[in-house]
Amino acid sequence: MVSESVSSLLDLYRTKLNTYDEVLGSNGTIKRHWQKLFSSLEKIGPDELANRSQEIKNKIRENGVTYNIYQHPDGLNSPWKLDLIPFLIEQREWQAISKGLQQRAILLDLILRDMYGERKMLKDRVLPAELIYTNTGFFRSCYDVKLPTQNQLVMYAADMARGPDGRMWVVDNRTQAPSGSGYALENRAIISKIMPELARDMYVGRLSPFFTQAQQSIFKVFREKSDYLNVVYLTPGPNNETYFEQAYLASYLGYTLVQGDDLVVKNGCVWVKAIDGLQRVDIIIRRIDDEWCDPLELRIDSKLGVPGLLQVIRNGNVMVINPPGTSAVENSAFNAFMPSLCRYFLGEELILPSVATWWCGQPKELQNTLDHLDSLIIKKANRKQVFRSVYGKELAKEQLHQLREQILQNPTEYVAQEEVNFSTTPTFVDGQIEPRYAAIRAFLTATPNGYQVMDGGLTRSSALKGKFTFSNQYGSVSKDTWIISDEAEVVRERVKLPGFVYHQTQASLPSRSAENLYWAARYSERSMNATTFLMFTLNALSLQRNFGNLNKTQHIEILLKTVSNLIQIQPCFSEENKDDFKNPFPIIADSIANSNKNGTVTSSVNSFLRAMMAVRERWNNVTWRTIDVIEHINQKLQQIQASHNPNDIQNTLNSLQSNLFTFYGIVNESIPRNNGYYLFETGKLIERILSKITILQSIFSNKTEPIIESELLEVVLMNHFALSHYRSIYKTNFEKEYVLDMILLDRQIPSSLAYLLDSLDYSISQLPQASERLSKSRKAILEAVTQIKLIDVSDIATVEPSTQAYEKLSTILSQVYGLIADVSSYTANQYFNHTATQHSITETIVDIVNEL
């Protein structure tokens, strides 16, 4: 347990230290700001710290903050990990570090421009030619791919750790598509809410100015080119490890989140395939790796990029940040030459040192590596070659021999690095404060005035004691990073976007996003309809078996058949298997819990959740908290078995229904009435109409005894949420004609067919139309509405004497069903014909290089 006083708390922590730690100054004393932090931790107390740690986990889950771990059974959408103790760096020290980071960014930008330009560093023998021409990040096709900016390296991130000399050392460079800044923002939002006391008497640098300045710099480039800039955020897709961050930043910055198949090259420009036609793209913020960007000139099997993208960049018709080819300087071998490259390009010494690195492509360095193999860290020079770092000291004699042979076979592919004792930092682990190795990722963006450094970053601490492993793929824990000072930050002048005023009613809605919004609505409504009717059926079963007349069970059989008509799986309730009606719970449980069968409740909810994740950027935190609850209810539903108490099953279904209603309410109250909203409404209404018709056709198939008919009419009214309204008008007398009139024609009832068809027509009318004439969808709806309006209720309420079937009612309902099914097809053909089959919900290429 944590000790009970500040001094003993620190003393206890110091007894655990066996290397340099962040809380200690150069003379071994406790740094003042860490002293304040520990004082605050003591006031909170150990029990409350454990509670706060759980609150952080809950908040992460509620906000849907995820990180996908590859090749792990539970890896998809794994919760992000955040420690409650922040990482502190004093402002004056950070200013010195920032100068070193800015120098690095300038140097790497110069190296890139020379690499894809005159290549003077090769001619002057500053860099071996192999590090360019055998570099998997170097692409000859990118030689003339230039941005219309002062810097080619627009965004840059550096991984750093504090070395034995007390200075920050650069461990790694991230240049092609740096990730982590969005997680840093989310970390700050969570810690500021749950641990506000920790910042007492300290001033913490803000993160938002970094993003505002980055936006300003991007917009300045195209200020003279266009009155309106269309910026898109290019993601590999929902299964990418950092998809949450990509959706989060797209939403935070107001950019359109797109995948490769949302974009097309036409007439020398890049266009978004939106539901209202092609919309030109000016700027692409990419999060896919270089080689996947353009299958025409780079990797031919890529399905993530845009064919012809490089040529559009060459023509100056689109700006891609960072431009393809920038991964070349992520090669680990460059660390060995950074000091000499810095002197060559800048005439300066490196401000921030790198870890001592030897490239095995040089005879002397190769021999040094082989001589000290048991004390070095061996890595692949090219990071795209999947190879986890090997610690020589952990290898047995035979393993060292095998590693030696590997290096000798292809020495240019390997680098050796000195194993350095980096600093540790306080981390809350299992109720105690423990020292763990930590690394910070700092973020920079190019501006007209030079590179700006974020006042913070993404710190990650090792999950294992004594291990300097900070990849999230291997379980590391993130920390909020505080740049602290004794004085309040001077509020900067508000950054202004380009001075023109441009009025645009709504942002681009890519066809893929439109399709996922549409299917999110259909699957949510499918889940709602199945859940609602199952609840009525279970309630009828309980009433009949415990309090009813066992001789009158025909309405139970009809309800069970209706369940099977609504949830079309096998086995089902049918006349061929009469025994199933005696014990219906195995099929009911299967209809709810079997997520491997399409149409079940859990299968529909899973499809709903996948579609929601594919358009993650369009939902606010309130929505996502409800989605989190629905996901946990769905996990409970998957555990349902036939032997469970029917009341418990009903309670779980009731929770799902309530939260789906909550979700609908949030959507209705918070989403702008744009194309996305009306496509969502279209999908919901189509599914609702089809489901209502399916239930009506099943219940009103044949004439039944009056007592059975009364039970069925009551269920129909409940399923349309119209029972109270009916009773207020007709009291307790259930008359078939009155019921049919209400559920088919009464426009006061939101679930009546007339109301639903009118609502569907309105939603589709608000979507982009090809012409002023009625579209095929609206013509089909008009025909359906006309058929419903022309209904003679007394006529359709009668049965054919020979068959005792409601044939006229069935005919009309079948015709309306077919017309609305056609509306679904017309909608897909008109708005979703640009995309491949649900590419947004299928697996995407693993992005090993860009891992956090």
LINDA-V133588 format. One line per field, one symbol per residue. phi: phi as a letter, one per 30 degrees, with the letter a starting at -180 (. if undefined). A space follows every 10 residues. Layout:
phi: ???
//
This chain:
phi: .ddcbddddd dddddcdbad bddcddcidd dedddddddd ddddjddddd dddddddddd dddidbbdcd hbecddiddd cbddcdccbd eddddddddd dddddddddd dddddcbdhd dddchdbddd dcdcddccbd dcecdbcdbd cdddcbbbdb bddddicdcd cacbbdaecj ddddddeddd dddcbddddd ibccddceed dddddedddd dcedcadbcc cbcdcdkdcd eceeddddde ddcicddbce ddcbcahibc bddcdcjdbd ccbcccbcde dcdbddcccd cdcccbejdd dddedicacc cddejddedd edddedcded dddddcibcd dcdcdebbdd dceddddddd dbedbcccbd ddddddadec cedccdeddd dddedddddb dddbbcbddc dddcbdbdbh ibcbdbebbc ccbbbdbecj dccddllccb cddcdiccbb dddcjdcdbd ccccacbddd dddedcdedd cbcbdaddce eddeddddde dddddddddd dddddddddd dddddcbccd dccddddddd ddedddcdbc dbdaddbddd ddbddedddd dccdddcdjd dddddddedd ddddbedccd dddddddddd ddddddddcd bddddedddd ddddddeddd ddedddedcc dedceddddd dddddedddd dddedddddc dbdbdedddd dddddedddc hbddddddcc icdccedddd dddccdddcd cddddddddd dddddddecd addddedddd dedddddddd dceddddccd edchcddddd ddddddeddd ddeedddddd ccddcddhed ccdcddcddc dd
//
